[in-house]
Amino acid sequence: MEAPLTGFLAATVRTATPLALAALGETVVEQAGVINVGLEGVIIAGAFAALVGAGTGSVTAGCAAAIGAGVLVAGLFALVAVLLRADQIITGTAVTLLGLGLTGLLYRILYGVAGAALSIPTMRSLPLPFLSRIPVIGAPLFDQPPVTYAVYLLVPALWWWTYRTHAGLALRSVGENPDAARAAGIRPRRVQGWAVLLGGVLGGLSGGTLVLAQAGTFAEGMSAGRGFIAIAIVALGRWHPVGSAIAAGVFGAASALQFLFQAMGWSAPYQLFLVLPYVLTLIALATTRGRRGAPAALSRRAM
């Protein structure tokens, strides 16, 4: 039983990593009172840019390109939805469609109908001494690519920054009451703009992780709804960094169940496991419809 369980945990962590990155970024965005439905477009842009960047022969270049593309797409959303005060849902939907369509077009222009071969450099697992040798959980948690360890560090760092610093207090005050924040000398739209850009950094890196640490190549539409799942994860995690990380693990486990069942010899249609994360998304949205814990001014336009 130990081997199937170890494989299941490893698949859970691997699947949860890009979801956690996107969800942590979206947590910051929504704490500022903005909901970025364009996160799907940010992720797919980061994935495509990672392919192009890594094509130069460097994983670092791929990560940098993914982050840059994520910031660019998030910046477009911030320009229209935050600065120009357009409807956030409509703007985010347009950004998602733009990201999916533009990456598909550029992919075919640059790589042709046959697509890109599995020839780009990828992140290798980096086992941590001693920790990776812990029975059962050691290899799944501590024999992972560096980006997974970055998530481990990012969760407490975001918690500390959000709840223990003046900048985090300003962020949350804008999300709760922009008018009161403005009276205290805070500029709500500036705070929201920076929050959206930070979400773009992590969303772009999430897309880059799909290419550089998992698939090793790009495919059209490979974000596969992860942006919308990340938004549901934020709600399930009650708009808290730690809660979002835990919820990302739950979604990762749902996707990884197929590996556990296969290892145990259980036969079940693989489509069942493909649909599980989306079923969980609907459940998460249905159970958080009261928005308990949500920023009071979420999705309202700041003056």
N, C-alpha and C positions, 0 to 999 in steps of 0.2 A: 504493500500500500504506500510505502514511503516514496518510491519512485514516481508513481502517478501523481501523488500529491505535490511533490517537488516540481514536476513538470507543469502542473496546473498553476501553482503559485508563480512560477517563472513567466508563464503566458499571461497571467493576470497583471503582473508588474509591467511587462512589455506592452501590453495593450493599454494599460491605464496611463502610461507616461505621457503620450501626446494629448490625451484627454485632460490630464491634470494640468499640463502647461496652459492649454487654451482656457480651462475653467478658472485657473488662478488669475490669469489676466482679465477675464471677464468679471471675476469677483471684484477686482479693483474698479473696473469700469462701472459696474452697477452700483457699487458703494458711492460713486459720485453722482448717481441719479440718471445714468445713461444706460440704455440697453442696446448693445451692438448686434443686431440681427445679421449684420454683414460679416460676422466672425467666420462663417463658412468660406467667404471670399478671401479673407485674410489667410486662412489655413491653406487653401489651394494655391494661392499666390506664393506663400512660403515654400510649399512643396516644389513647385515648378522652378522657383529661383534657386532652391537647393540643388536641383539637378544641373542647372546651368552653371552655378558657382563651383560645384564639385567637379564639373567637367574640366576645370583648369588643373585638376590633379590634387586638390586639397580639400579635406573635410572642413577645415576652418573657413575656407572661402565659401563653401556651401552653406555653413551656418550663418556667416555674415550676410550672404545674399538672401537667405531665407528671412532673417530679421529685417533687412532693408526693405524687402518686398512687403512684409507684414506691416511695417511702419507706413509705407507708402499707401497701401490700401486703407489702413486705419486712418491715416491722415486725410484721405479723400472723404471718408465717412464723417470725420470730425469737422471738416470744412463745411460740409452741407448740413449736417444734423446739429452740430453744436454752434458753429460760428454763424451760419445763416438761419439757424433755428427751424429747419425743415422737419417734417415728421420723421421720427427715428425709425419706425418700423418700415415705412415705405423706402426710406433712404437705405436702410440695411438690406432690404430685399433687392434693391437695385444693385448695390455693391456686390452682393453674393452672385447675382446673375452675371454681372460684368466680370467678376473674377473667374467664374467657371467657364464662361464663353471665351474670354481673352486668353486664358492659359491653354485651353484646347486649341485655339487658333495658332498661337505661337508655337505650341508643341509640334503641330503638323508642319508649320513653316520651317522650323529649325531641324526637325528630326524625320520628317516625311511620314508617310502612311505606316511604314514598318515600325516606327518608334525608336526609342533609345535602347541600346543594349545594356546589359548588366555589367558595365565597364567602369563605373565611377567608384572612387574610394568611399568606403563606409566606415562608420564608427565600430571599433572592435570592443568587445567586452573587456572590462578592466576589473578583475577580481581584487577585492580588498583583502590584504593579509589578515589572517586569523578569522575575521568576520565571515568570509565566504566559506569557511570550513564548518560553520555551525550546522549541526544536523537539521535536515528538512528545510529550514528557512534561510540558511546561509547563502547557498548558491542563488536562489530566486531573488533575494534582496540585495546581495552584495557581489554578484558576478554579472554586472550589467554595464551598458555603455555609460560614459561620463554624463550624458544628459539626464539619465535617471538619478544619479547622485545630485545633480543640480536641482532636481525637483525636491529631493529630500531636504536640501538646505533652504530652498525657496519658501517652503511652507512656514517654518518658524520665522524666517526673515520677514515675510509679508505680515504675519501675525504681529510681530513686534513693531514693525513700521506703522501698521494701521492703528494699533491700539495703545502704543506707547510713545508716539512722537507727535509734535505739533502739526506736521504735514499730514499725518494720518487723521488727526482730529479735524483738520480743515476739509479733507476729502469726505469724511463721514458727515460733517455738518452741511456740506453742499448737497449731499444725497438726501439728507433729512429735511432741511429747510433752507433753500437758496437765499431767500430774502433775509433771514436772520444772519446767515453767513456773510452776506453783502454788508449788512449793518455792522458786522464785526471787522470789516476791512478786507474780507476775502473776495476775490473775483471769481464767481462761480464758473463762468465759461472758460476761463483760463485753467482752472483746476480740472474741469471736465475734459478739456482738450488734451492735457498732459496724461490724464487717466486713460483716455482712448488710445493714445500713442503707446503707453506702456502695455496695454492690452494687445496692441499690434506687434510689439516686440515678442511677447510670449506666444501669441497666435501664430506668427510667422515661424518661430522656432518649433512650434508644434507641427506645422506642416513639414519643416525641414527634418524633423525626427522621423516622420513617416518614410521619407526617402533615404536618409543617411543612416538610420539605425535599424530600419525594419525591411522595407521593400528592396532597397538598393537601386531603384529606378522610379520613374514617374509614369503614372497612367491617368488619362483624362478622368476627372471626377473622383479621384482616389480619396478625397476628403470624406466622401461617403456619409455626409450628414453629421460629421463630428462637431461642426460648429454649433449646430442646433442641439446636439446631445450635451455639449459643454454648457450651453445656456440652461438646460434642464438640470445639469449637475449643480450649478450655482444655486438654483432654487432649492434643490434637494439638500444641499449643504447649508441652507439658511444664510446665504450671503456672508459666509465666514471662511477664511482661508483653510483652516483645519477641516471644517465640514466639507468643503469642496474637494479637498484631497481624499477624504474618506469616501465620498460619493463617487469620485473617479475610480477608486479601487473597486467599488461595488459594480460599476459598469464594466470595468475591465474583467472582473470575475465572471460576469454574465457572458461576455464574449469568449472567455477561455474555457467555459464548461465543456465545449466540444472536445477539447484535448483530453480532459479528465475522463469523459465518458468513453472516448475511443481507446484510451490506455487501459480502461477497466473492461473493455470488450463489450460495452453496451452499444447497441445499434439504434440510431435515431437519425432522422433526416437532418442533414447539415443546415437546411434552410431554417429549421427551428432555432438554431443557435445564432444564425445571422439576424433573425428578427428580434431576438431577445433584447438587445440594447434599445431598440426603438419602442418596444413595448414598455420597457422601464422608463423611457422618456415620457411617454403618455401618462404612466402612473405617477411619475414625479410631478408633472405639470398639474395633474388632477388633484393630487394630495396637497399641493401648495397653492391652491387657487385663492386661499385667503391671504396669501402673501405675508404670513406671520414671519417677522424678522426682516422683511424687505425694507429697503430705504423708503421713507415716506414719499419722497419726490421722484421715485423711479419712473423714468420715461417722460417726465414733464419737462417742458422747455424752459431753460434758465434764461432770465433776462440779461 
